[in-house]
Structures are given as structure tokens and as C-alpha cells.
Amino acid sequence: MSFSSKVKDELARHIGEARHCRIAEIAAIINVCGKIKENEKGEVLSLKIQTENAAVARKCFTLLKKTFNIKVEISIKKNIYLKKHRIYHIYVMDSEEALTILKVTKLLVNCKVDRHISPLIVQTACCKRAYIRGAFLASGSISDPEKTYHLEFVNQEEKHTIELMRLVNTFEMDAKIVLRKKYYVLYLKEGNQIVDLLNIMEAHVALMELENLRILKEMRNNVNRIVNCETANINKTVSAAVKQLQDIGYIDQTIGLGALPENLESIARLRIENSDASLTELGQLLDPVVGKSGVNHRLRKISQIAEKLKSTREEFHD
């Protein structure tokens, strides 16, 4: 089961005790995946909710039955495009009952169907949470957190998507909208905000799983950063040591190490004998002991002498 399916499965088992919260959740589901059948006069005949998720279908059925105490029918059909998938249809065939649902969810304005989020439906924080939960069940998905952080709601209605964004952002989120083909996609990409949204929707089990994955991911990244940093330092140290040995070798072949001042000759010979030693380790081998900066200064002087000898030789040959 994908992480997205786990989240939906958990949310589908959450049935709010308060009727007003159940109404908010039903309103979100109808807004996104509800189909309202009307006659030529615009009168509501029936209501159908369509989903490919069995857990979501069961929740829709339960919410409608528990909230409105009405007759609800459910049917299962095969998806002709995806043979392994099924489409679940939840029907309210009685026109009066369908009309009642639309009135209570405030999706009927002046006797006309209007897919919007009524402020009356989301007056309280708990109802806002319920609405977002319903919208995610109907149109949301979340990527595998081991790969990337991405949560989105997909909608065909621009108006409803904008209203949903505003609703989500009342919880101090930074949700944004992008147009993808003919769909409006509301999305979050920050891991901490996705965690917060799971908390808002009350998907606490999924939240803990995501948090654990985030901690492990962060630990791995920190270890990789440390290893990369240490590797870079080692490479830098090795490269510097190779250059120092080349300069010392050039001096030895031209004027001889004995021509160097005593302090430079001693560090040069120590470097030859201890090619893998760090500057600090070289300093410890001197008598008296010299600090890292002092060793570095002496080796730089040797490098300058080598460069000067090379320059003089080139001028001589020219």
C-alpha cells in the first residue's frame, strides 16, 4: 500500500462525532467528486459521489447515513481504462433527500447548485479541519516521503481550489496553486508543512510515520555532509602534501636541501619522511614543537623558493 493510500485509509476511519463537522466533510467530498443530476428546469433529481478508493466510498456511505438518516445506494464498476481498478458510486436517488443534502451543505444558492465553500460550513476550526480532510479524501494525494515531499489536491473548479487554498492557509500554511492541463492543483512541498497538514486532518499515525522518515532522512543527509566534508578535507590535505613534496624534490635536485635555512631544511626533511602527516603532526615532530600555522608558514616559504628557482631557470633557458 502506498503512503498516500495509508493516509486515506486512516482518514476514512475517522468519523466525526459532531454533526456540523460531518456536514463540512460531506460538503468537501460533494464539491470535488459529487455529480448532481438536474432536470430541464434545474431541479435536483439525484446525487452521486464517485471514487476509486474503497475506504473513501465506505466513509461517504457512512457519513450520509449517519448524518442524514437517508437511503444510500452503492455500486461498483470496473474502470474501462484501468482494468485492475474499480470505481465506486454512492447514490442518493430520492430527489427530496438529495435536495436536503445540498441545502444543508450550502451547495444550493438561490435554488442553483454552486460549488463553493460557504463560510457557514467552516465557521469553527474543527469544521475547517473536517472540510480539508474531506477534500483530501476526494482529490488529494501525497508522494512517497522517502523520495520527496509533495502533497496536493486536484480540482477542475478554479473557484473552489482558490477557496480551499485560503482555507488551508488559515492554518499558517503556504499552499500554492498551479494549472496542470485542465486541472487546478493546490500543493505543499515543505516537509514540515505536510506534517502540519496531516495533523490538521487528524492523520496522526501517518504523521508519526512521516516524522520518523524525516528524522532518518535528516540523519542520513547529515552523515553524508560530514563524510563529504571530511573527504574534501582529506583530498585538500593530500593535494597540498603532494605539491609540497614536488617543491622539496625540485629544490633538492637543483640547489640541494642543505642550501635552505636550518628551519626550512628540517621541515622539508620531515615532510619527505612523513608524507601522509598533517601539518599539526609535522609540528609535533619538530624540536622545539611548532604549531600548525608555523609549519604552514615554513612550507609556504619552501614553495616560494621552488617557484623562484623555476622562474630563474626558465629565464636562463629563454
N, C-alpha and C positions, 0 to 999 in steps of 0.2 A: 504494500500500500504506500502510495506517495505521501510526502509530508502534507501536501495540500488536502488530500483525502482524509488524512488523520485529523486535521483541523476541522474539516467539515463534519466528520463523524462525531467529534466531540461536541461541536456547536449544535448538531442536530439532536443530541440527547438532552440539551438544556431547554427545559420548558418553564418559562417564567410563571411565577405564582400570581403576579399582579395582572389583571385583565388588560389594563392600559398598555403594559409592556408587550403583551401578546398581540394586541391590535397594531402597535407600532411595527412589530416584526412582520406581521402579515402584510401590512401596507407596503413594506420594502419589497417583499417577495412578489407581490402582485405588480408593483411598479416595474420591476425588472423582467419577470418572466410570466406575467399573467396575460391571458388573452380574453378580451371581453367581447362577447358576441351581442350585436345590436340589430334591431330590425330597421326597416327603411325610415321609420320616424325617429330613430336614435334612442329607442327604448331598450334597456338592458334585457337580454334574454337569458344569458348564462355566463358563467365564469369558468375559465380553465387555466390551470397552472401547469407548466411543463418543465421538467428537469431530467437530466441524465443520471442524477445521483439518487440511489435508492434511499439513503438515510435522509436526504432533504425531502424526498417525496413523503416518507413516513412522518416527518415533522410537520409538513404542510397539512397533511391529513389530520394529525393530532391537534394542531393549533386551531384549525377551522372547527373541528368537532367540539373541542373543549371551550372555545371562546364564544361560538355562536349556537351550539347545540343544534346543528342542522344536518341534513343528509348530504354526505360527501361520497362521491364515487371515485374509484381509481382504476386505471387501465394501464397495461404495459404493452409497448410496441417495440419492434426491432428497428434500430436505426438503419435505414437503407444504405447509408454511406459508410457506416462503421458497423460491420456485421456483429462484432463482439459486444457492442454497446446496445443498451436498451433506453427507450425514452418512456418516462413515467408521466401520465396525465392525471391530474386531480381535477375532478369536475364538481361544480355546483350547478346543477341543471335547472333548479327551480328559480324562475326569474325574480320572484319577490325576495328570496334568500340571497341571491346574487346582488340584488339592488341594496339590500340591507348592509351587506359586507362593504360595498363601495361607499355607502353613506358614512358608515362608522369609521372607515379608514380615511375618510375625507378625500377620496379619489373621484368623487362626483361633485362638480361645482356648477351651480345653476343648471342642474339636470344634464350636464355634459361630463363625459369622462375626461379627467385632467390628470395626467401622470406628473405629479409634483409631490414635494414633501410639505405637508401642511404643518405650520408652527404648532397647531393644536395637538398634533400627534406626537411631537417631540418636545414637549414643554419641560420635562424633567430629565435629569442626567440618566436615569435608568432607562427611560424610553429612547433616548438618543443612542444608548448602548445597544438596545434591542433592535432599533432600526438598522444600525450599522451591521449588526450580526445577521439580520435577515438579508441585507443587501449582499453580504459576503457569501452567504449560503446560495443565493440565487445567481450571482455573477462573479464571485471572487475566486482568486487562486493565489497560491504562494509558492515560490520556487524552492527547490531543494537547498536548505541553508548551508549544506556542506559545500555547495558550488558558488552560490551567490545569494544576495539579499534582494528580494523583489516581491512585493505584494501588490495585487491590482484588482480593480473592479472594472468589468467591461459592460458597456451600455450603448444602446442605439440612440437614446434620447440625450441630446446635449443639455437641455434644461435640467433634467433630473441628475445628470452627472455633476453639473456645477453646484446644484443644491447639496448633493451628497458630499462633495469636496468641502463645502462650507461647514457642513455638519461634522465631518471628521476633524476639520481644523479647529473646531471649538475645543477640542481636547489638546490644544497646543501641538498639533501635527503640522507637517509641511507637505501635505499631499498636493500633487500636481496632475494636470490633465494633458494627454497627448492624443491626437487623432491618428488612429491606425485603421487604414482603409475606410470602411463606413462606420467604424465603432469609435466611441469616446472611451478612453482608458484612463481611469483615475489610479494613480500609483504612488507607492512609497518605496524608497530604495535604501534608506538608512536602517541598519540592523536594530539600533536602539528604538527607533520609531515603530518598527514592525513588532518588536517585543511589547511596546506600549499598546499598540492596537489589539494585539492578542489579549492583553489584559482587559482592555475596554470591552471586547466582545465576550470576555469571560472564558477564554480557551486556556485555562490555567495549566493543564497537562502539556499541551503543545508549547506553551510559553516556557515551561521548565526545560523541555527538550531542546528548544531553540537556544535558551540561555546556556545550557551545558555545551552545546555545539559551538556557540560563540566563544566561550571560555577556552575550549580546546583549540579552536582556530587561532585565537589570540596568542595562546601559549606557543603553538607551532610557529606562528609568524615571528614572535619574539626570539625564539630559539634560532630560527633561520637568520634573523637580523644579526644576532650575536655571532653566529658561525660565519656569516658573510663578512662581518666587520673584522673578526679575528683573521679570516683568510686574507682579507685585503691588507691587514697589518703585516701578516707573515710575508706576503708577496712583496710588500714595500721594503721590509727588512732584508729579505733575500736579494732583491734587486740592488739595494744600496750596498750590501756586502760584496756582491759581485763586482760592482763598479769600483769599490774601494780596493779590492784585490787586483783589479786590472790596472789601476793607477799606481799601486805599490809595485806591481810587476814591471811596469814601464820605467819607473824610477830606478828600480834595481838593475834593469838592463842597460840603462843609459849612464847615470852618474853613480849608481850604487847606493844602497840604503845607508852606508856609513857616511855619506855626504850630507845626510839630513841632520838637523839639530837633534840632540840626545832624546828629548821628549817625543819628537816625531818618529825617530827611529824605533824607540821602544814600543810605541803603539802600533807601528807598521809591522814589526816582527810578531807581536801578539796577534794581530789580525790574521797573518799568514798561518800561525799555529792554531788559531781558533776561528776558523772561517764561519762557523754557524753561531758564534756567540753574539749576544745582543750588546748594545753599547754599554748598558749597565754592567753586564758580566765582564766585559773587557776592562772597564774601570776598576772592578774589584780585583783584577789580576795585577794591576799596577802597584808599585810601591814607591811613594805612598798612594793610597787609593784615590782615584779621581772620579768625580760624578759623571753622570750621563752627558750633561751639556759640555763638560770639559773634554770628554772623549770625542764627542761630535765635532767640537771646535778643532781638535788636532787632526782628525781625519779630513775635515774640510781644507785645512791648510795643506795636507798632503795632496789632495785633489787639485788645489790651485797650482802647486808646484809642478804636478804632472802635466796640467794643461799648459803651463808656461813653457815647459820643456818641449811639448809637442808643437807649440806655436813657433818656438825658436827654430826647431828642426825644419818645419815647413818653410820658414823664411830663408833658411840656409839652402834648402833644395831649390827654392824658386830663384 
